[in-house]
Amino acid sequence: MRRLFLSFSFSFLFSLVGCSSTTDATQLIVVVDTNLMAPMELDEVTIVVTGPSAVSSSTSEALTGPGAPPFPLSLTVLPEGEALGPVTIAALGSLGGMEVVRSEVTTHLTAGESKTVRLLLLRGCIGRPCAADQTCAENGCTLIEQAAEDLESFTTEPEPFSSSDPCVETAWDQDDDGQGAVACGGMDCDDLEGLSFAGGIEECDGIDNDCDGDTDEDCDCAPLGVAEGCTTMCGSMGSRTCGDAGVWGSCAATEICNGIDDDCDGDTDEGFDYAPVAPRIIGTAGNTPSEPYMVFAEDRFHVTYIAEAGSNDGIHYLSVDRMGDSGGAAPFFVERDARRPRIAWSGTDFGLVWWDPDVVSCGTGCSRTDRRVNFAVMDTMGVITGAIDRLESAASNPPTPRVVWNGTGFAASWHDNAVYLQTFDAAGARTGTPANVESSNDGPHDMIWTGSSYAFLIGRNKRIYFNQGTPAAFLDPSLEIHDAANDVEVPVLVKTDSGFYVAWAGENGRVASTAFLNETGELISPITTHVPAGADTRDRIRPQIAAAPGQLFLVLEAEDAMGNKDLYFARFRGDGTELQALTRFTSAPSVDDEPTIAYGGGGLAVTYLGRETGEPELYFTSLACAP
């Protein structure tokens, strides 16, 4: 330990004196130690001694270069006269000429005794405020004035200072916010975070700014700028950002190619095109499939069609996944000698409607064939679970039966010099008698359930009509939608958010026409015609439509001048503006007839009759967004 000597007299002039280790001399042994690293944190120590008359004397030691003293340093203070104090001794630690830390004590010498004054320049005292009569020491702020009798007697050289106390080994204010850690006697609840201190203003930043024990109180989110996943107002997955005042911004999503209206603008997959997935055969050759119809339920597509069954044609039923895979299951045979089957899903079973030839007598040696409409309930194995209800015979024109589920039961419709509606309970028993929907305009029709009423689109000669109501009351007369130059065929309609989207084959079935109706069935858009480029309009076009969230689909078949039939599809917004122009099914085989489409679970599927060679086969393909 290096020893410096200063003495003072009544005039308090200090001077260096010789070294003495006498323990019974009247003196103070001042020991200066530190836990700061020299010269990185501390490069000079100055010791100032001030006597009773405020006269001071000082000495400094550089802690750099050759001969730099090791710690601890010591200083001997001797009186030259009879005055024993008070004397104030201060140790100042500096770095680059700037004071970093200090420690001081005011005391008296004791006649005939050597006393020890220990001054510690501690890292934990850097920046720590103490009262005017206090100094920073190992145990925090302590009184500067110490009674002489409380000082330790000097016996041996002191050991170098060491401590494991984090309040001593680390700076008082590590984050430079003016406060020390609570654990070290300060008020800073997080001395490593400069934005957290007692009296701070709470902000939405994930920090307890005011050290009240709560973080981001009154904030909906924190910290500002953080983002998280969320569900948009239309149900898609988006993201939102924590904005000013800790309030979440709106949940927004970018439109991607996934069959969903991601950005909630009412359109689905705008800016992208759809394409058909490679078709697969679901009705094998040899049984001559025809008249397919498809619905979506329970995450699968369900198809009914007519195929050979012995000497008569019969209804077959098949369930496939979104890619047309039946899982190895063969089609179920349902009922023989049938035509134009349609199904509707109740949540547990299907309502099944069809018509079949009914030979009746018209007198002696005379018979005629009527067309009888039938209804039954069918399970998912293609088994009719109750009795078949044979409704009234229809006239010579095919009666185009339709079936829907109305939330509590089924309803079937057909035409026979009028359009009729018969309701059933969920088990298939009739409820009431057939209602006359339209008595003046008998013809092919389509029917849907809107949630509160039945809606019909009826084709009769050269006109398209709309009707809506319940068995208690339908429109009388029906609303005339269009008066065409030639006969109309294949009327179809779907419900939209604002009304109805309708389609039919005009010009004797050679042009696909579409239009929008409002909730009451009034025409609210121009009638649009759709004819694929290169199509031979001498052949019939069979339009089919489907409504999906944010878009409408149109599928039709058309024949070119060489006699080749192809499928085409187009996509539209809910207001009729085009999302995708008529596009040919490039992967489809030669189309034979009768496309039918269904939407469900984010996907659209098409079944149709096609052939590579020989007899027609029943094909299935899905339409998917192609990024």
C-alpha positions as CSV (number, residue, x, y, z in Angstrom):
1,M,0.0,0.0,0.0
2,R,1.4,3.3,-1.0
3,R,1.3,6.0,1.8
4,L,1.2,9.7,1.4
5,F,1.7,12.1,4.3
6,L,0.2,15.5,5.0
7,S,0.4,17.6,8.2
8,F,-1.5,20.6,9.4
9,S,-1.0,23.2,12.1
10,F,-3.2,26.0,13.4
11,S,-2.5,27.8,10.1
12,F,-3.5,24.6,8.4
13,L,-0.6,24.5,6.0
14,F,-0.3,20.9,4.9
15,S,3.0,19.4,4.0
16,L,4.4,16.0,3.2
17,V,6.2,14.4,6.2
18,G,8.2,11.2,6.6
19,C,6.6,7.8,6.9
20,S,5.7,6.6,10.4
21,S,3.9,3.5,11.4
22,T,3.7,4.5,15.0
23,T,0.2,3.5,16.3
24,D,0.3,5.8,19.4
25,A,0.9,9.0,17.3
26,T,-1.8,11.5,16.9
27,Q,-2.8,10.9,13.3
28,L,-5.4,9.8,10.8
29,I,-4.6,7.0,8.4
30,V,-6.8,7.7,5.4
31,V,-7.3,4.6,3.2
32,V,-8.7,5.2,-0.3
33,D,-10.0,2.1,-2.3
34,T,-12.2,1.5,-5.3
35,N,-13.9,-1.2,-7.3
36,L,-13.5,0.8,-10.5
37,M,-11.2,-0.4,-13.2
38,A,-8.1,1.8,-13.7
39,P,-7.6,3.5,-16.1
40,M,-10.8,2.5,-18.1
41,E,-13.2,3.9,-15.4
42,L,-10.9,5.9,-13.2
43,D,-7.6,7.5,-14.2
44,E,-6.9,9.9,-11.3
45,V,-7.5,10.2,-7.6
46,T,-7.3,13.5,-5.7
47,I,-7.4,13.7,-1.9
48,V,-8.4,17.0,-0.3
49,V,-7.9,17.7,3.4
50,T,-9.7,20.8,4.9
51,G,-9.0,22.0,8.4
52,P,-11.2,24.0,10.9
53,S,-10.4,27.3,9.2
54,A,-11.5,26.0,5.8
55,V,-7.9,26.0,4.5
56,S,-7.4,23.0,2.2
57,S,-4.4,21.1,1.0
58,S,-4.6,18.3,-1.7
59,T,-2.6,15.7,-3.5
60,S,-3.3,13.8,-6.7
61,E,-2.2,10.5,-8.1
62,A,-2.4,9.5,-11.7
63,L,-3.5,5.9,-12.3
64,T,-1.9,5.6,-15.8
65,G,1.6,5.0,-17.0
66,P,4.7,3.6,-15.3
67,G,4.6,3.7,-11.5
68,A,0.9,4.0,-11.2
69,P,0.1,3.1,-7.6
70,P,-1.9,0.0,-6.8
71,F,-5.0,0.3,-4.6
72,P,-5.6,0.8,-1.8
73,L,-3.9,4.2,-1.5
74,S,-3.4,5.7,2.0
75,L,-2.7,9.2,3.4
76,T,-1.4,10.1,6.8
77,V,-2.8,13.3,8.3
78,L,-0.8,14.8,11.2
79,P,-1.5,18.0,13.3
80,E,1.3,20.5,13.7
81,G,-0.2,22.2,16.6
82,E,-2.7,21.5,19.4
83,A,-5.9,21.7,17.2
84,L,-7.3,18.3,16.5
85,G,-10.2,19.3,14.1
86,P,-12.6,19.3,12.7
87,V,-11.0,18.0,9.6
88,T,-12.8,17.1,6.4
89,I,-11.1,14.6,4.1
90,A,-12.5,14.0,0.5
91,A,-11.4,11.5,-2.1
92,L,-12.3,12.4,-5.7
93,G,-12.1,10.0,-8.6
94,S,-11.8,11.4,-12.1
95,L,-11.8,10.1,-15.7
96,G,-10.5,12.4,-18.4
97,G,-10.5,15.4,-16.1
98,M,-14.1,14.9,-15.1
99,E,-15.1,14.0,-11.6
100,V,-16.8,10.5,-11.6
101,V,-17.3,9.7,-7.9
102,R,-16.4,11.1,-4.5
103,S,-16.4,10.0,-0.9
104,E,-15.7,12.2,2.2
105,V,-15.8,12.3,5.9
106,T,-15.6,15.0,8.6
107,T,-14.1,14.0,12.0
108,H,-11.5,14.8,14.7
109,L,-8.1,13.4,15.5
110,T,-7.7,11.8,18.9
111,A,-4.6,12.7,20.9
112,G,-2.1,9.9,21.1
113,E,-4.1,7.6,18.8
114,S,-3.9,6.5,15.2
115,K,-7.3,6.2,13.7
116,T,-8.4,4.9,10.3
117,V,-10.6,6.8,7.9
118,R,-11.8,4.6,5.0
119,L,-13.0,6.3,1.8
120,L,-14.4,4.1,-1.0
121,L,-14.8,5.3,-4.6
122,L,-17.5,2.8,-5.6
123,R,-19.1,2.1,-8.9
124,G,-22.4,1.9,-7.1
125,C,-22.0,5.5,-6.0
126,I,-21.6,6.9,-9.5
127,G,-24.5,9.3,-10.0
128,R,-26.1,8.5,-6.7
129,P,-27.5,11.6,-5.0
130,C,-27.2,12.0,-1.3
131,A,-28.3,14.8,1.0
132,A,-25.9,17.7,1.7
133,D,-24.8,16.2,5.0
134,Q,-24.3,12.7,3.5
135,T,-21.8,10.9,1.4
136,C,-22.1,7.7,-0.7
137,A,-20.5,4.7,1.0
138,E,-20.7,0.9,0.8
139,N,-24.1,0.8,2.6
140,G,-25.5,3.7,0.6
141,C,-25.8,7.3,1.7
142,T,-24.3,7.8,5.2
143,L,-23.5,10.9,7.3
144,I,-20.3,12.7,6.4
145,E,-19.6,13.6,10.0
146,Q,-18.2,10.8,12.1
147,A,-17.3,10.9,15.8
148,A,-13.6,10.3,16.5
149,E,-14.5,7.6,18.9
150,D,-16.4,5.7,16.2
151,L,-13.3,5.5,14.0
152,E,-11.4,2.2,14.0
153,S,-7.9,2.2,15.5
154,F,-5.2,1.7,13.0
155,T,-3.4,-1.6,13.7
156,T,-2.4,-3.1,10.4
157,E,-2.5,-2.3,6.7
158,P,-6.1,-2.8,5.5
159,E,-7.0,-5.5,2.9
160,P,-8.0,-4.4,-0.6
161,F,-11.8,-3.7,-0.9
162,S,-14.0,-6.4,-2.3
163,S,-17.8,-6.9,-2.5
164,S,-20.3,-9.1,-4.2
165,D,-23.2,-6.7,-3.6
166,P,-24.7,-5.8,-7.0
167,C,-25.7,-2.4,-5.6
168,V,-22.0,-1.7,-5.0
169,E,-20.6,-3.4,-8.1
170,T,-22.9,-1.7,-10.6
171,A,-23.5,2.0,-11.3
172,W,-26.2,3.6,-9.2
173,D,-28.1,4.8,-12.3
174,Q,-27.3,2.3,-15.0
175,D,-29.9,3.6,-17.5
176,D,-29.1,7.3,-17.0
177,D,-32.7,8.2,-16.1
178,G,-31.7,10.0,-12.9
179,Q,-32.8,7.2,-10.5
180,G,-31.2,4.2,-9.0
181,A,-32.7,0.7,-8.6
182,V,-35.3,0.1,-6.0
183,A,-33.2,-2.8,-4.6
184,C,-30.3,-0.3,-4.0
185,G,-32.5,2.3,-2.3
186,G,-33.6,4.1,-5.3
187,M,-37.0,4.4,-7.0
188,D,-36.3,3.0,-10.4
189,C,-38.2,-0.3,-10.9
190,D,-36.0,-1.2,-13.9
191,D,-32.6,0.3,-13.8
192,L,-31.7,-1.2,-17.2
193,E,-34.6,0.6,-18.9
194,G,-34.2,4.4,-19.3
195,L,-37.9,4.8,-20.0
196,S,-38.9,3.3,-16.7
197,F,-38.6,5.4,-13.5
198,A,-40.8,6.7,-10.6
199,G,-42.8,9.7,-11.8
200,G,-42.6,8.8,-15.4
201,I,-45.5,9.2,-17.8
202,E,-47.1,5.8,-18.7
203,E,-46.9,5.1,-22.4
204,C,-48.0,2.2,-24.5
205,D,-44.7,0.6,-25.0
206,G,-44.6,-2.6,-23.0
207,I,-42.8,-0.9,-20.1
208,D,-43.9,0.2,-16.7
209,N,-42.9,3.8,-17.3
210,D,-44.1,5.2,-14.0
211,C,-43.0,2.3,-11.8
212,D,-46.5,1.8,-10.3
213,G,-46.4,-1.9,-10.8
214,D,-48.7,-1.9,-13.8
215,T,-47.6,-1.9,-17.5
216,D,-49.5,-0.1,-20.2
217,E,-52.6,0.5,-18.1
218,D,-55.3,2.1,-20.2
219,C,-53.7,0.9,-23.4
220,D,-55.5,-1.5,-25.8
221,C,-52.1,-2.6,-27.2
222,A,-48.4,-2.2,-26.7
223,P,-45.8,-1.5,-27.7
224,L,-46.5,1.0,-30.5
225,G,-45.8,-0.5,-33.9
226,V,-46.2,-4.1,-32.9
227,A,-48.3,-6.2,-35.2
228,E,-50.5,-9.3,-34.6
229,G,-52.7,-11.6,-36.5
230,C,-56.5,-10.9,-36.4
231,T,-59.7,-11.8,-38.1
232,T,-61.1,-9.2,-40.5
233,M,-64.7,-8.1,-40.5
234,C,-65.4,-10.6,-43.3
235,G,-63.8,-13.5,-41.5
236,S,-60.4,-13.7,-43.3
237,M,-57.1,-13.7,-41.5
238,G,-55.3,-10.4,-41.5
239,S,-53.0,-8.3,-39.4
240,R,-53.3,-5.1,-37.4
241,T,-50.7,-2.7,-35.9
242,C,-50.6,-1.0,-32.6
243,G,-51.0,2.7,-33.3
244,D,-51.0,6.0,-31.5
245,A,-52.3,6.1,-27.9
246,G,-52.1,2.3,-27.8
247,V,-55.1,1.7,-30.0
248,W,-55.2,-1.2,-32.5
249,G,-55.4,-0.1,-36.1
250,S,-57.9,-1.8,-38.4
251,C,-57.6,-5.5,-39.2
252,A,-56.5,-5.6,-42.9
253,A,-55.6,-8.4,-45.2
254,T,-54.1,-8.5,-48.7
255,E,-56.0,-10.4,-51.3
256,I,-54.4,-13.7,-52.1
257,C,-55.4,-16.6,-54.4
258,N,-57.3,-18.8,-52.1
259,G,-61.1,-18.6,-52.8
260,I,-61.7,-16.1,-50.0
261,D,-62.4,-12.4,-50.0
262,D,-59.3,-11.6,-47.9
263,D,-59.4,-7.8,-48.2
264,C,-63.2,-7.5,-47.5
265,D,-64.0,-5.5,-50.6
266,G,-66.8,-7.8,-51.6
267,D,-64.7,-9.5,-54.3
268,T,-62.9,-12.8,-54.2
269,D,-59.6,-13.5,-55.8
270,E,-59.7,-10.3,-57.9
271,G,-56.5,-10.0,-60.0
272,F,-56.2,-13.8,-60.2
273,D,-57.5,-16.3,-62.6
274,Y,-59.1,-19.7,-62.0
275,A,-58.2,-22.8,-63.8
276,P,-59.7,-26.3,-63.9
277,V,-57.9,-29.1,-62.2
278,A,-57.3,-32.2,-64.3
279,P,-60.7,-34.0,-64.7
280,R,-61.3,-37.5,-63.5
281,I,-63.9,-40.1,-64.4
282,I,-66.4,-40.8,-61.7
283,G,-69.1,-42.6,-63.8
284,T,-67.5,-45.4,-65.7
285,A,-68.1,-46.3,-69.3
286,G,-70.5,-49.1,-70.2
287,N,-73.5,-47.8,-68.2
288,T,-74.1,-44.7,-70.3
289,P,-74.4,-42.0,-67.7
290,S,-76.5,-38.9,-68.3
291,E,-78.4,-36.1,-66.6
292,P,-75.9,-35.4,-63.7
293,Y,-76.8,-33.1,-60.8
294,M,-74.5,-32.2,-57.9
295,V,-74.7,-30.5,-54.5
296,F,-72.1,-29.8,-51.7
297,A,-72.7,-31.0,-48.2
298,E,-70.6,-32.3,-45.3
299,D,-67.3,-31.2,-47.0
300,R,-68.0,-33.4,-50.0
301,F,-69.7,-33.2,-53.4
302,H,-72.7,-35.4,-53.9
303,V,-73.7,-36.5,-57.4
304,T,-76.8,-38.1,-58.8
305,Y,-77.1,-39.2,-62.4
306,I,-78.9,-41.7,-64.6
307,A,-77.2,-44.8,-65.9
308,E,-78.1,-48.2,-67.3
309,A,-79.6,-50.5,-64.7
310,G,-80.7,-53.7,-66.4
311,S,-83.3,-53.0,-69.0
312,N,-84.2,-49.6,-67.5
313,D,-82.3,-46.5,-66.7
314,G,-81.9,-45.9,-63.0
315,I,-80.7,-43.3,-60.5
316,H,-77.2,-43.7,-59.2
317,Y,-75.6,-41.7,-56.3
318,L,-71.9,-41.1,-55.6
319,S,-70.1,-39.0,-53.0
320,V,-66.6,-37.6,-53.8
321,D,-64.1,-35.3,-52.1
322,R,-63.0,-31.9,-53.5
323,M,-60.7,-33.6,-56.0
324,G,-63.4,-36.1,-57.2
325,D,-62.0,-39.1,-55.2
326,S,-64.7,-41.4,-53.9
327,G,-62.3,-43.3,-51.8
328,G,-62.8,-46.4,-53.8
329,A,-66.6,-46.5,-53.2
330,A,-68.7,-47.6,-56.2
331,P,-71.8,-45.6,-57.1
332,F,-75.0,-46.7,-55.3
333,F,-78.0,-47.7,-57.3
334,V,-81.0,-45.9,-56.0
335,E,-84.1,-46.4,-58.2
336,R,-84.8,-47.8,-61.7
337,D,-86.7,-46.4,-64.6
338,A,-86.1,-42.7,-63.6
339,R,-85.3,-39.4,-65.2
340,R,-83.8,-36.0,-64.1
341,P,-83.0,-36.7,-60.5
342,R,-82.3,-33.8,-58.1
343,I,-81.3,-33.8,-54.5
344,A,-81.3,-31.3,-51.6
345,W,-79.4,-31.8,-48.3
346,S,-81.2,-31.4,-44.9
347,G,-78.2,-31.8,-42.7
348,T,-78.8,-35.5,-42.2
349,D,-80.5,-36.8,-45.4
350,F,-81.2,-35.9,-48.9
351,G,-84.6,-35.1,-50.4
352,L,-84.7,-36.8,-53.8
353,V,-87.0,-35.9,-56.7
354,W,-87.3,-37.4,-60.2
355,W,-89.8,-38.2,-62.8
356,D,-90.5,-41.5,-64.6
357,P,-92.7,-42.7,-67.4
358,D,-96.2,-43.7,-66.3
359,V,-98.2,-45.8,-68.8
360,V,-102.0,-45.1,-68.4
361,S,-105.1,-46.3,-70.3
362,C,-106.8,-43.8,-72.5
363,G,-109.7,-46.2,-73.5
364,T,-110.2,-49.5,-75.1
365,G,-107.1,-50.5,-77.0
366,C,-105.5,-47.1,-76.1
367,S,-102.7,-46.2,-73.7
368,R,-100.5,-43.2,-73.2
369,T,-97.3,-42.4,-71.4
370,D,-97.5,-39.7,-68.8
371,R,-94.6,-38.5,-66.7
372,R,-95.0,-38.9,-63.0
373,V,-93.1,-36.9,-60.4
374,N,-91.7,-38.8,-57.4
375,F,-90.3,-37.7,-54.1
376,A,-88.4,-39.7,-51.4
377,V,-85.9,-39.3,-48.6
378,M,-82.5,-40.9,-49.3
379,D,-79.6,-41.5,-46.9
380,T,-75.9,-41.0,-47.6
381,M,-75.6,-44.6,-48.8
382,G,-78.1,-44.1,-51.5
383,V,-80.9,-45.9,-49.7
384,I,-84.4,-44.6,-49.8
385,T,-85.5,-44.6,-46.2
386,G,-89.2,-44.4,-46.5
387,A,-92.0,-44.7,-49.0
388,I,-91.8,-43.2,-52.4
389,D,-94.4,-40.5,-52.8
390,R,-95.7,-40.6,-56.3
391,L,-97.1,-37.2,-57.0
392,E,-99.6,-36.3,-59.7
393,S,-98.9,-37.3,-63.3
394,A,-97.5,-34.6,-65.5
395,A,-98.4,-33.7,-69.1
396,S,-96.3,-34.7,-72.1
397,N,-93.6,-32.1,-71.6
398,P,-90.8,-33.2,-69.2
399,P,-91.8,-31.8,-65.8
400,T,-88.3,-30.6,-64.7
401,P,-88.8,-31.4,-61.0
402,R,-86.8,-29.4,-58.4
403,V,-86.3,-30.0,-54.7
404,V,-85.0,-27.7,-51.8
405,W,-84.6,-27.8,-48.1
406,N,-86.4,-25.0,-46.3
407,G,-84.9,-25.3,-42.9
408,T,-87.6,-27.6,-41.5
409,G,-88.6,-29.8,-44.4
410,F,-88.4,-30.4,-48.1
411,A,-90.2,-28.8,-51.0
412,A,-90.6,-30.2,-54.5
413,S,-91.8,-28.4,-57.6
414,W,-92.7,-29.5,-61.2
415,H,-94.7,-28.2,-64.1
416,D,-97.8,-29.7,-65.7
417,N,-99.8,-27.0,-67.5
418,A,-98.9,-25.0,-64.4
419,V,-96.0,-24.8,-61.9
420,Y,-96.8,-26.7,-58.7
421,L,-95.1,-26.8,-55.2
422,Q,-95.5,-29.6,-52.7
423,T,-94.0,-29.4,-49.2
424,F,-92.9,-32.3,-47.0
425,D,-91.6,-32.7,-43.5
426,A,-88.0,-33.9,-42.8
427,A,-89.1,-37.6,-42.9
428,G,-90.8,-37.1,-46.3
429,A,-94.5,-36.9,-45.3
430,R,-96.6,-34.4,-47.2
431,T,-97.6,-31.2,-45.4
432,G,-100.6,-29.7,-47.2
433,T,-101.7,-30.0,-50.8
434,P,-99.8,-28.9,-53.9
435,A,-99.8,-25.2,-54.3
436,N,-100.3,-23.6,-57.7
437,V,-97.3,-21.3,-58.2
438,E,-98.0,-20.2,-61.8
439,S,-101.1,-21.3,-63.7
440,S,-100.6,-19.2,-66.9
441,N,-97.0,-19.9,-67.8
442,D,-96.2,-23.6,-67.8
443,G,-92.6,-24.4,-68.7
444,P,-89.1,-25.4,-67.6
445,H,-88.2,-23.7,-64.3
446,D,-85.8,-23.5,-61.5
447,M,-86.5,-23.1,-57.7
448,I,-84.5,-22.0,-54.7
449,W,-85.3,-21.3,-51.0
450,T,-84.2,-17.8,-50.0
451,G,-84.5,-18.3,-46.3
452,S,-88.0,-16.9,-46.1
453,S,-89.7,-17.8,-49.4
454,Y,-89.5,-19.8,-52.5
455,A,-88.2,-18.1,-55.7
456,F,-88.9,-19.4,-59.2
457,L,-87.5,-18.6,-62.7
458,I,-89.8,-19.9,-65.4
459,G,-89.2,-20.2,-69.1
460,R,-92.3,-20.2,-71.3
461,N,-92.1,-20.0,-75.1
462,K,-90.1,-16.7,-75.7
463,R,-90.4,-15.2,-72.2
464,I,-88.7,-15.5,-68.8
465,Y,-90.8,-15.0,-65.7
466,F,-90.0,-14.6,-62.0
467,N,-92.2,-15.6,-59.1
468,Q,-91.7,-15.7,-55.3
469,G,-93.8,-16.5,-52.3
470,T,-95.0,-19.3,-50.0
471,P,-97.6,-21.9,-50.5
472,A,-100.1,-19.5,-49.0
473,A,-99.5,-16.8,-51.6
474,F,-97.3,-16.4,-54.7
475,L,-97.1,-13.5,-57.1
476,D,-100.1,-13.3,-59.4
477,P,-99.2,-12.8,-62.1
478,S,-95.5,-13.7,-62.3
479,L,-93.1,-10.9,-63.2
480,E,-92.0,-10.9,-66.9
481,I,-88.3,-10.5,-67.0
482,H,-87.5,-10.8,-70.7
483,D,-89.4,-11.2,-74.0
484,A,-87.1,-12.9,-76.4
485,A,-87.2,-13.2,-80.2
486,N,-87.0,-17.0,-79.9
487,D,-87.7,-19.7,-77.3
488,V,-85.8,-19.7,-74.0
489,E,-84.5,-22.8,-72.2
490,V,-82.7,-24.0,-69.1
491,P,-83.7,-21.2,-66.7
492,V,-81.5,-21.2,-63.5
493,L,-81.3,-18.7,-60.6
494,V,-79.1,-18.3,-57.4
495,K,-79.5,-15.9,-54.5
496,T,-77.1,-13.0,-54.1
497,D,-76.6,-10.5,-51.3
498,S,-78.8,-7.9,-53.1
499,G,-81.3,-10.1,-55.0
500,F,-80.9,-12.8,-57.6
501,Y,-78.5,-13.8,-60.4
502,V,-80.4,-15.5,-63.2
503,A,-79.4,-17.2,-66.5
504,W,-81.1,-19.0,-69.3
505,A,-80.4,-20.2,-72.9
506,G,-81.9,-17.8,-75.3
507,E,-82.4,-17.7,-79.1
508,N,-83.8,-21.2,-79.1
509,G,-81.2,-22.2,-76.5
510,R,-78.2,-21.0,-78.6
511,V,-77.0,-18.0,-76.5
512,A,-76.4,-17.8,-72.8
513,S,-78.1,-14.8,-71.1
514,T,-77.6,-13.5,-67.6
515,A,-79.2,-10.7,-65.6
516,F,-79.6,-9.4,-62.0
517,L,-82.9,-9.0,-60.2
518,N,-83.5,-7.2,-57.0
519,E,-85.1,-8.8,-53.9
520,T,-88.6,-8.5,-55.4
521,G,-87.6,-9.9,-58.7
522,E,-87.4,-6.7,-60.8
523,L,-84.7,-6.5,-63.4
524,I,-81.9,-4.2,-62.3
525,S,-79.2,-4.8,-64.9
526,P,-79.0,-5.1,-68.6
527,I,-79.3,-8.6,-69.9
528,T,-75.9,-9.8,-70.9
529,T,-75.3,-12.5,-73.5
530,H,-72.3,-14.9,-73.4
531,V,-71.1,-16.7,-76.5
532,P,-67.6,-18.2,-76.6
533,A,-65.4,-17.0,-79.5
534,G,-65.7,-19.5,-82.3
535,A,-68.9,-21.1,-81.0
536,D,-71.4,-22.4,-83.6
537,T,-74.6,-20.8,-82.5
538,R,-76.6,-23.4,-84.4
539,D,-76.1,-25.7,-81.4
540,R,-77.5,-25.4,-78.0
541,I,-75.7,-23.7,-75.1
542,R,-76.5,-25.0,-71.6
543,P,-75.7,-22.3,-69.0
544,Q,-75.2,-23.1,-65.3
545,I,-74.5,-20.6,-62.5
546,A,-73.3,-20.8,-58.9
547,A,-72.9,-18.1,-56.2
548,A,-69.9,-18.0,-54.0
549,P,-68.8,-15.4,-51.5
550,G,-67.6,-12.4,-53.4
551,Q,-68.1,-13.9,-56.9
552,L,-70.4,-15.6,-59.3
553,F,-69.6,-18.4,-61.7
554,L,-71.0,-19.1,-65.1
555,V,-70.3,-22.5,-66.8
556,L,-71.6,-23.4,-70.2
557,E,-71.0,-25.8,-73.1
558,A,-70.6,-24.7,-76.6
559,E,-69.9,-26.3,-80.0
560,D,-67.4,-25.0,-82.6
561,A,-67.8,-25.1,-86.3
562,M,-66.1,-28.5,-86.5
563,G,-68.6,-30.0,-84.2
564,N,-66.3,-30.2,-81.1
565,K,-68.0,-29.4,-77.8
566,D,-66.1,-27.6,-75.1
567,L,-66.8,-26.3,-71.6
568,Y,-66.3,-22.6,-70.7
569,F,-66.5,-20.7,-67.5
570,A,-66.4,-17.1,-66.4
571,R,-66.3,-15.2,-63.1
572,F,-68.2,-12.1,-62.1
573,R,-68.5,-9.8,-59.1
574,G,-71.7,-9.5,-57.3
575,D,-72.6,-6.5,-59.4
576,G,-72.0,-8.3,-62.7
577,T,-68.7,-6.8,-63.6
578,E,-66.2,-9.3,-65.0
579,L,-63.5,-10.9,-62.8
580,Q,-62.5,-13.4,-65.5
581,A,-63.6,-13.6,-69.1
582,L,-65.0,-16.8,-70.7
583,T,-62.2,-19.3,-70.4
584,R,-62.1,-22.7,-72.1
585,F,-61.6,-25.9,-70.0
586,T,-58.3,-26.7,-71.7
587,S,-57.9,-30.0,-69.9
588,A,-61.4,-31.3,-70.5
589,P,-62.0,-34.2,-72.9
590,S,-64.5,-33.9,-75.7
591,V,-67.6,-32.7,-74.0
592,D,-70.8,-34.6,-74.7
593,D,-73.5,-32.7,-72.8
594,E,-75.0,-31.4,-69.6
595,P,-72.6,-29.6,-67.2
596,T,-73.8,-29.1,-63.6
597,I,-71.9,-27.1,-61.0
598,A,-71.9,-26.7,-57.3
599,Y,-70.0,-24.4,-54.9
600,G,-69.1,-25.3,-51.3
601,G,-66.4,-25.0,-48.7
602,G,-64.3,-22.5,-50.7
603,G,-64.3,-24.5,-54.0
604,L,-66.3,-25.0,-57.1
605,A,-66.8,-28.3,-58.9
606,V,-68.2,-29.2,-62.3
607,T,-69.6,-32.5,-63.5
608,Y,-70.3,-33.2,-67.1
609,L,-70.6,-35.9,-69.7
610,G,-67.6,-36.3,-71.9
611,R,-65.9,-38.9,-74.0
612,E,-62.4,-39.7,-75.2
613,T,-63.7,-42.5,-77.4
614,G,-66.8,-44.6,-77.4
615,E,-69.6,-44.1,-74.9
616,P,-69.8,-41.0,-72.8
617,E,-68.5,-41.0,-69.2
618,L,-69.2,-38.8,-66.2
619,Y,-66.3,-36.5,-65.4
620,F,-65.6,-34.4,-62.4
621,T,-63.3,-31.4,-62.2
622,S,-62.8,-28.6,-59.7
623,L,-62.0,-24.9,-60.4
624,A,-59.3,-23.5,-58.3
625,C,-57.5,-20.1,-58.1
626,A,-54.3,-20.4,-60.0
627,P,-51.7,-17.9,-58.5
